[in-house]
Amino acid sequence: MIRTATSPFLLILCLALLTFMGPAGTATAQDLHPSRRPSPIGIAKTHLGDTYVKVTYGRPYLRNRQIFGTNTEETTFLHPYGELWRTGANEATEITTTGSLRIAGNALAAGTYAIFTEPGATAWVIHFSPQLGLDGTGRLDEAGNFTPDVYDPGQDVLVVTVPATILEEPAEQFTISFDKTAGGTHLVLQWEKAEVRIPIGAAS
């Protein structure tokens, strides 16, 4: 009798394939690693004195799309001026702060908030909402059912308006960052040719 040796690698590969395959040999959606997303997850973080601040958001790409502007018969923008945006992709963007902040001169208590925005040509409206776990402005439950329009602007804890400027070079991927300057710290949003700087600091 002739025996053939089975490679341990082949055994592991077979087990992995069996785990990945669902009923009747169909593939199940098990690979949820953020790097597989068309819009990967981004994190921006900083310390403002003893206060730690972190923003978690989805980072969409331009992909030859027109993002911000006023819709016309000839042109449709992905995020038209004046319409609410989740400020990223996938889940709604969230900011966490361990201490109270001053946002564009206004108080924001320690905690975690969703950030929604209304883009404009010369200014953006920034909403800080206590409603967490949203997918855009709606909510996706464990069964995969989507409930739209869960976000309620009436629950916002803070709404500020800040200027918007035009970048010299378009930003291919949406980016949120913290920029410490001589005048303080800015929470910076950049995508396409839009840049928004939100003054941010620890509450004194």
C-alpha positions, -999 to 999 in steps of 0.1 A, spaced: 0 0 0 13 34 -9 7 63 15 8 99 5 19 125 30 -5 154 35 11 188 40 1 206 72 -3 237 50 -29 219 29 -48 208 59 -50 244 73 -60 257 39 -88 232 36 -101 240 71 -100 277 63 -120 272 31 -146 251 50 -149 279 76 -153 305 49 -179 286 29 -215 288 40 -244 264 32 -243 247 -2 -207 259 -6 -215 296 -9 -190 322 5 -201 341 35 -191 377 43 -165 370 70 -138 394 59 -147 426 76 -111 439 80 -112 477 76 -84 475 50 -109 457 27 -133 486 27 -135 509 -4 -134 537 21 -109 527 49 -112 538 85 -91 568 96 -82 580 131 -71 615 140 -60 622 176 -43 648 197 -37 660 232 -49 694 243 -32 698 277 -45 669 298 -74 663 274 -72 636 248 -93 640 216 -99 613 189 -119 613 157 -128 581 140 -142 583 104 -144 567 70 -121 580 43 -137 580 8 -117 587 -24 -127 611 -52 -127 583 -79 -134 609 -106 -165 622 -89 -176 657 -82 -181 661 -45 -193 696 -33 -213 721 -53 -248 731 -63 -267 706 -84 -278 717 -119 -294 700 -149 -259 693 -162 -240 684 -130 -249 663 -100 -227 665 -69 -222 637 -44 -227 661 -15 -246 692 -26 -242 724 -7 -267 728 21 -274 691 25 -265 671 56 -235 648 53 -221 621 76 -187 638 73 -170 607 58 -182 573 46 -198 542 61 -206 548 98 -212 584 110 -180 602 120 -175 603 158 -153 625 181 -144 615 216 -129 639 242 -118 631 277 -123 667 288 -145 697 280 -136 716 248 -140 750 232 -152 745 196 -151 777 176 -155 795 209 -184 774 222 -184 748 250 -186 711 244 -187 688 274 -165 657 276 -180 626 259 -185 611 225 -205 627 197 -213 621 160 -202 649 137 -225 658 108 -218 687 84 -236 709 59 -211 718 32 -212 753 16 -193 773 -9 -178 797 17 -189 782 51 -198 748 66 -223 741 94 -209 716 119 -233 695 141 -222 677 172 -248 650 181 -251 626 211 -268 600 188 -241 573 184 -239 541 163 -255 556 132 -248 545 97 -250 578 79 -282 594 92 -299 561 97 -292 528 116 -285 493 104 -295 466 129 -280 432 134 -305 416 110 -294 439 82 -325 461 83 -319 498 77 -340 525 93 -334 558 76 -336 593 91 -328 583 127 -306 613 132 -325 641 149 -309 676 146 -331 687 175 -308 666 198 -276 684 188 -256 696 217 -236 721 196 -239 736 161 -212 760 148 -205 777 114 -170 780 102 -154 794 70 -145 771 41 -115 778 18 -103 764 -15 -72 741 -17 -47 748 -44 -44 710 -51 -74 687 -48 -73 662 -19 -79 628 -35 -89 611 -2 -111 627 25 -89 636 55 -95 648 90 -65 659 110 -54 682 139 -31 711 130 -14 729 158 -5 765 148 8 796 166 -28 806 171 -39 773 186 -52 740 172 -76 734 143 -96 703 135 -91 702 97 -114 687 71 -101 683 35 -116 667 4 -117 676 -33 -108 713 -32 -125 722 1 -108 728 34 -125 736 66 -107 746 98 -125 743 131 -108 761 161 -106 736 190 -90 738 224 -93 725 260 -118 744 281 -100 766 307 
